[in-house]
């Protein structure tokens, strides 16, 4: 009954998909033990939000990113409300885990490993399977869905796993990846992906600032009016800007138009 009450509340908040995983069914080699976040964690609640098809397929990166930001903002708010709901109504501690930032920027991971692997949590919660692009494919929304998680001390059984394989191994995602980040099956070269998908992240900022070193004053002045600098400035208050959604856009595993 607890699961159905929580699921109903999640859908009322605006989630498009929900799943539950007992903590023993969650496995991630790289992410920390969830007990380092919530020592007595018993289960993981996963909420999914469908991407906007027109935005994912748009060639205008600003439109695509604006849609993703909307999903991130909604998920962040709902994670807080869901965690508060669990603590209030079920008297069990809960810890909302963000979809993206803030990230651990320490030297060991440099923001490349999340506190919880949301993809692995989604699979453990019966919300999909991994595809060739290493993203989760949902039975209804395909790859066009983002997930977020909440750790809780409330004991909840895992939802049934998705049967079969939803990926047809067409290879379209590999071909569409301009960064060549998917060439090795079963692995995403994160650094290659970031250089292509986040050109205005910290790596792009460092590369741009290095151009100022040792060049004449007039050339420095030209760099100060470069649109790239303005985009880097904009990123400082917008946050992470993903400008590439090609692996998601070309994936045919989507049953809902």
C-alpha positions in Angstrom: 0.0 0.0 0.0 2.9 2.4 0.8 4.2 2.1 -2.8 0.9 2.9 -4.4 0.3 5.9 -2.1 3.8 7.2 -3.0 3.3 6.4 -6.7 0.0 8.3 -6.7 1.6 11.3 -5.1 4.4 11.3 -7.6 2.1 11.3 -10.5 0.1 14.2 -8.9 3.4 16.1 -8.8 3.9 15.6 -12.5 6.1 12.6 -12.9 5.5 10.5 -16.0 7.0 7.2 -14.6 7.8 5.9 -11.2 9.5 2.8 -9.8 10.9 1.4 -6.6 14.0 -0.6 -5.9 15.0 -2.4 -2.7 18.6 -1.2 -1.8 20.0 -4.7 -2.2 18.9 -4.8 -5.9 20.8 -1.6 -6.7 24.3 -2.1 -8.0 26.8 0.4 -9.3 30.5 -0.2 -9.5 31.6 3.5 -9.6 29.1 5.4 -7.4 29.5 5.5 -3.6 27.6 3.2 -1.3 24.2 4.8 -0.7 24.7 4.2 3.0 27.3 6.9 2.9 24.4 9.3 2.3 21.7 7.7 4.4 23.1 5.0 6.7 19.9 3.1 7.2 18.6 3.3 3.6 16.2 0.5 2.7 15.0 1.5 -0.8 15.3 3.9 -3.7 12.3 5.7 -5.3 12.8 6.7 -8.9 10.8 9.3 -10.7 10.9 9.8 -14.5 10.1 12.8 -16.6 9.6 12.5 -20.4 11.6 14.8 -22.6 9.7 17.1 -25.1 10.0 15.5 -28.5 10.0 18.7 -30.5 12.8 20.1 -28.3 15.0 16.9 -28.4 14.7 16.9 -32.2 15.3 20.6 -32.7 18.5 21.7 -34.4 18.4 24.8 -32.1 20.5 23.9 -29.1 19.0 26.7 -27.0 15.5 25.2 -27.4 16.7 21.7 -26.6 18.6 22.9 -23.5 15.6 25.1 -22.3 13.5 22.0 -22.3 16.0 19.9 -20.4 16.4 22.7 -17.9 12.6 22.7 -17.4 12.7 19.0 -16.6 15.6 19.4 -14.2 13.9 22.2 -12.4 10.6 20.2 -12.1 12.5 17.1 -10.9 14.5 19.1 -8.3 11.3 20.6 -6.8 9.5 17.3 -6.8 12.3 15.4 -5.2 12.1 17.8 -2.3 8.4 17.6 -2.1 8.5 13.8 -2.3 11.1 13.5 0.4 9.1 15.8 2.6 6.0 13.8 2.0 7.7 10.5 3.0 9.1 11.9 6.2 5.7 13.5 7.1 3.3 10.7 6.3 5.5 7.6 6.7 7.8 8.8 9.5 10.9 7.5 7.6 13.9 9.5 6.7 14.4 10.4 3.0 17.3 12.0 1.1 16.6 13.5 -2.4 19.4 12.9 -4.9 19.7 15.5 -7.7 19.6 14.7 -11.4 22.7 16.7 -12.0 24.5 19.4 -10.0 25.7 19.9 -7.3 28.3 17.3 -8.0 31.3 16.0 -6.2 34.1 18.0 -7.7 36.9 16.4 -5.7 40.1 15.2 -7.3 39.1 11.6 -7.4 35.9 12.0 -9.5 36.0 15.6 -10.8 32.2 15.7 -11.2 32.2 12.6 -13.4 30.6 10.2 -10.8 27.2 10.9 -9.2 26.4 10.2 -5.6 23.9 7.7 -6.9 23.9 6.1 -10.3 20.5 7.2 -11.4 20.6 5.0 -14.5 21.3 1.9 -12.5 18.6 2.9 -10.0 16.1 3.2 -12.8 16.9 -0.2 -14.1 16.7 -1.7 -10.6 13.3 -0.1 -10.2 11.9 -1.7 -13.3 11.8 1.4 -15.4 13.9 0.2 -18.3 17.0 -1.5 -19.7 20.3 -0.2 -20.9 20.7 0.5 -24.7 23.7 0.6 -26.9 24.1 4.3 -26.0 24.3 3.3 -22.3 21.2 5.3 -21.6 18.1 3.7 -20.0 15.3 2.8 -22.5 11.9 3.0 -21.0 9.1 0.8 -22.4 6.9 3.7 -23.2 9.1 6.8 -23.6 12.2 5.0 -25.0 15.4 7.0 -24.4 13.5 10.3 -24.1 13.2 10.4 -20.4 15.2 11.7 -17.5 15.2 10.2 -14.0 15.8 11.3 -10.5 16.0 9.4 -7.2 15.2 9.5 -3.5 16.8 7.3 -0.9 14.6 6.4 2.0 14.6 4.3 5.2 11.1 3.1 4.2 11.3 -0.6 3.2 9.9 -1.1 -0.2 10.1 -4.1 -2.5 11.6 -3.7 -6.0 9.2 -3.4 -8.9 9.4 -6.1 -11.6 12.2 -5.8 -14.1 11.5 -4.9 -17.7 11.5 -8.1 -19.7 13.5 -8.6 -22.8 15.8 -6.1 -24.6 14.3 -2.9 -25.8 17.5 -2.0 -27.9 17.6 -3.4 -31.4 21.4 -2.7 -31.7 20.7 -0.5 -34.8 23.9 1.5 -34.1 22.3 4.9 -35.0 23.4 6.4 -31.7 27.0 5.4 -32.4 26.9 6.9 -35.9 25.3 10.1 -34.6 27.8 10.7 -31.9 30.1 13.4 -33.3 32.4 13.0 -30.3 32.9 9.3 -31.0 32.2 8.7 -27.3 30.2 5.5 -27.9 32.7 3.6 -30.2 33.6 1.1 -27.5 30.5 -1.0 -26.7 29.4 -0.9 -23.1 31.3 2.3 -22.4 30.7 6.0 -22.8 33.9 8.0 -23.0 32.7 10.7 -20.7 35.4 13.3 -21.5 34.8 13.0 -25.2 31.0 13.4 -24.5 31.5 16.4 -22.3 33.7 18.2 -24.8 31.0 17.9 -27.4 27.9 18.3 -25.3 29.1 20.9 -22.8 31.3 23.3 -24.8 30.6 26.1 -22.2 31.6 24.0 -19.2 34.7 24.3 -17.1 36.9 22.6 -19.8 35.7 25.1 -22.5 36.3 28.0 -20.1 39.9 26.9 -19.4 40.7 26.4 -23.1 39.3 29.8 -23.9 41.1 31.7 -21.1 44.4 30.1 -22.1 44.2 31.9 -25.4 44.8 35.2 -23.6 48.3 34.2 -22.5 51.2 35.8 -24.3 49.2 37.5 -27.1 49.1 41.2 -28.1 46.6 43.5 -26.4 44.6 44.0 -29.6 44.1 40.3 -30.0 43.0 40.1 -26.3 40.4 42.8 -27.0 39.1 40.7 -29.9 38.7 37.7 -27.6 36.7 39.8 -25.1 34.0 40.4 -27.8 33.9 36.8 -29.0 30.5 35.2 -28.8 32.1 32.2 -27.2 33.1 34.3 -24.2 29.5 35.6 -24.0 28.2 32.1 -24.0 30.7 31.1 -21.3 29.5 34.1 -19.2 25.9 33.0 -19.7 26.7 29.5 -18.6 27.8 30.8 -15.2 24.3 31.7 -14.1 22.3 29.2 -16.2 24.3 26.1 -15.2 25.4 23.1 -17.2 24.4 23.5 -20.8 24.0 20.3 -22.7 24.0 21.2 -26.4 23.9 17.7 -27.9 21.0 15.3 -27.7 21.8 13.3 -30.8 22.0 9.8 -29.3 18.6 10.4 -27.7 17.1 12.0 -30.9 18.0 9.2 -33.3 17.1 6.3 -31.0 14.1 4.5 -32.5 13.1 2.9 -29.1 10.2 5.3 -28.4 6.6 4.2 -28.6 5.0 7.5 -27.7 4.9 10.3 -30.2 
